[in-house]
């Protein structure tokens, strides 16, 4: 559908999420270069997903206002809690609708009911991103980011059979001729150990961040969620 069919307030939230996504990518790149995770990276990650969750809830509220509100007595209108339902099973799905007094949505507006049901994580694996979005947004700014690493040759560790070991970063330490560490000679030209039993060399490079506990690429998921949330809300707008 044309994007202008989306409520202007909701579109503004989606656009802001896209702006934050650009900030997030820049911050991640700085973090990767510095080999540390900043609080700003964590906060922006949460802000992106929080915006998307809010946009979904506002889209659901818009539908509620059109199809449900006029049928409710004043007391129910005031106590209704309207959220875009993201549930793990059918009972939970209907329970979430019930908070907004929408348990009869399938008789009031079957097309909207079917649309929401077909977007549930328990309906299709393709909808699992919604469950992840909901969980992370609910965590607040306490989400945990950890570096995803690939092993390359960089940090040198020299070990002996008695358990003793020494390690160093060859980019910051230079050894001259005749130096041996734990019995392993150092080649001053390459700053590498001469092949010696018990010597291992390893380098770690940070290539991305993962959402701890979910094992997904944080930036990749935020990009996916921004794109899919916009599409979902545009499709939902066809029913309003």
C-alpha positions in Angstrom: 0.0 0.0 0.0 1.1 3.6 -0.3 3.0 4.8 2.7 0.7 7.8 3.1 -2.0 5.4 4.3 0.0 5.0 7.5 -1.0 7.2 10.4 1.3 10.3 10.3 2.2 9.8 14.0 3.1 6.2 13.5 5.1 7.0 10.4 7.0 9.6 12.4 8.0 6.9 15.0 9.1 4.5 12.2 11.2 7.3 10.6 12.8 8.0 13.9 13.6 4.3 14.4 15.4 4.4 11.0 17.4 7.5 12.1 18.4 5.8 15.3 19.4 2.8 13.2 22.0 4.9 11.3 23.3 6.3 14.6 23.5 2.7 15.9 25.6 1.5 12.9 28.0 4.4 13.4 28.3 3.7 17.1 28.9 0.0 16.6 31.7 0.7 14.1 33.4 2.9 16.7 33.0 0.2 19.3 34.5 -2.4 17.1 37.5 -0.3 16.4 38.0 0.5 20.1 37.2 -3.2 21.1 34.7 -2.1 23.7 31.0 -1.9 24.1 29.8 1.6 25.1 26.7 2.4 27.1 25.6 4.5 24.1 25.6 1.4 21.9 23.4 -0.4 24.4 21.0 2.5 24.8 20.5 3.1 21.0 19.9 -0.6 20.5 17.1 -0.5 23.0 15.8 2.8 21.6 15.4 1.4 18.1 13.5 -1.6 19.3 11.4 0.4 21.8 10.3 2.7 19.0 9.3 -0.2 16.9 7.3 -1.8 19.7 5.6 1.6 20.3 4.7 1.9 16.6 3.1 -1.5 16.7 1.1 -0.7 19.8 -0.1 2.6 18.3 -1.2 0.8 15.1 -3.2 -1.6 17.3 -4.7 1.3 19.2 -5.8 2.9 15.9 -7.6 -0.3 14.9 -9.1 -0.5 18.4 -10.5 3.0 18.1 -12.1 2.2 14.7 -13.6 -1.2 15.4 -14.0 -1.6 19.2 -14.1 1.6 21.1 -17.7 2.7 20.1 -19.1 -0.6 21.4 -17.6 -0.3 24.9 -19.2 1.3 28.0 -17.3 4.2 29.6 -15.8 2.0 32.3 -14.3 -0.4 29.9 -13.0 2.4 27.6 -11.1 3.8 30.5 -9.7 0.5 31.8 -8.8 -1.0 28.4 -5.1 -1.8 27.8 -4.4 -2.0 24.1 -1.2 -3.5 22.8 -0.3 -5.2 19.6 -0.6 -8.9 20.6 2.6 -10.9 20.5 2.0 -14.2 22.1 3.4 -17.7 22.5 0.1 -19.6 22.1 -3.5 -19.1 21.2 -4.7 -18.7 24.8 -2.1 -15.9 25.5 -3.1 -14.3 22.2 -6.8 -14.1 23.2 -5.8 -13.0 26.7 -3.9 -10.1 25.3 -6.9 -9.1 23.2 -9.0 -9.4 26.3 -7.0 -6.6 28.0 -8.5 -4.3 25.4 -12.0 -6.0 25.6 -11.4 -7.4 22.1 -12.1 -11.1 22.8 -14.9 -10.9 20.2 -12.7 -9.3 17.5 -13.2 -12.4 15.3 -16.9 -11.5 15.1 -16.4 -7.7 14.9 -13.7 -7.7 12.3 -12.6 -11.1 11.2 -10.1 -9.8 8.6 -8.2 -7.9 11.3 -8.4 -10.9 13.7 -7.0 -13.3 11.1 -4.3 -10.8 10.2 -3.1 -10.6 13.8 -3.4 -14.3 14.4 -1.3 -15.0 11.2 1.5 -12.7 12.5 1.9 -14.6 15.8 5.2 -16.3 16.6 3.3 -19.5 17.4 1.6 -19.4 14.0 4.8 -19.4 11.9 8.6 -19.4 12.4 8.8 -16.4 10.1 7.2 -14.4 12.9 9.8 -15.2 15.6 11.4 -11.8 15.1 8.3 -10.3 16.7 8.8 -12.4 19.9 12.4 -11.3 20.0 11.5 -7.7 19.5 8.9 -7.8 22.3 11.3 -9.5 24.8 14.2 -7.1 24.1 12.0 -4.0 24.2 10.6 -5.2 27.6 14.1 -5.6 29.0 14.6 -1.9 29.0 18.1 -0.5 28.8 19.6 -3.5 30.6 20.2 -5.4 27.4 23.5 -7.1 27.1 25.8 -6.9 24.1 28.8 -9.1 23.7 31.4 -9.2 20.9 31.2 -11.9 18.3 34.7 -12.9 17.5 36.6 -14.8 14.9 40.0 -16.2 15.7 43.0 -15.0 13.8 46.8 -14.8 14.4 47.6 -11.8 16.6 48.1 -12.4 20.4 51.0 -14.7 21.1 50.9 -17.0 24.1 53.9 -19.2 25.1 53.3 -22.1 27.4 55.4 -24.7 29.1 54.5 -28.2 30.2 54.6 -27.2 33.9 51.7 -24.8 33.3 53.6 -21.5 33.2 52.8 -19.2 30.3 53.4 -15.6 29.0 51.2 -13.8 26.5 51.6 -10.4 24.7 50.3 -8.4 21.8 53.0 -8.2 19.1 51.5 -4.9 17.8 52.5 -3.1 21.1 55.6 -5.1 22.2 58.9 -5.3 20.2 61.7 -7.8 21.0 65.3 -7.5 20.0 67.8 -10.3 19.0 68.5 -13.1 21.5 65.2 -12.9 23.4 63.5 -16.1 24.6 60.3 -16.3 26.5 59.6 -19.5 28.5 62.2 -21.2 26.3 60.7 -20.1 23.0 63.1 -17.9 20.9 61.6 -14.8 19.3 62.5 -14.0 15.7 63.2 -10.2 15.8 62.3 -9.8 12.1 58.8 -11.2 12.4 58.3 -10.8 16.2 56.9 -14.3 16.0 58.1 -17.3 18.1 60.4 -19.7 16.4 58.4 -23.0 16.1 58.7 -24.6 19.5 56.6 -27.3 21.2 54.0 -25.9 23.5 53.8 -22.5 21.7 50.4 -21.2 20.5 49.6 -18.0 18.7 46.1 -16.5 18.5 44.5 -13.2 17.5 41.0 -12.0 18.2 39.2 -9.5 16.0 35.7 -8.2 16.9 33.5 -8.4 13.9 30.0 -7.7 15.3 27.9 -7.6 18.5 25.4 -10.3 19.6 22.5 -9.8 21.9 23.5 -12.0 24.8 20.9 -14.6 25.7 19.4 -14.5 22.2 22.5 -15.2 20.1 21.6 -12.9 17.2 23.6 -10.2 15.5 22.4 -7.0 17.2 22.7 -4.6 14.3 21.4 -7.2 11.8 18.3 -7.8 13.9 17.6 -4.1 14.4 17.8 -3.6 10.6 15.5 -6.6 10.0 13.0 -5.4 12.7 12.9 -1.8 11.2 12.1 -3.1 7.8 9.6 -5.8 8.8 7.8 -3.6 11.3 7.2 -0.9 8.6 5.8 -3.6 6.2 3.6 -5.1 8.9 2.1 -1.7 9.8 1.5 -0.8 6.2 -0.3 -4.1 5.6 -2.3 -3.6 8.7 -3.3 -0.2 7.4 -5.1 -1.9 4.5 -7.6 -3.2 7.0 -8.4 0.2 8.6 
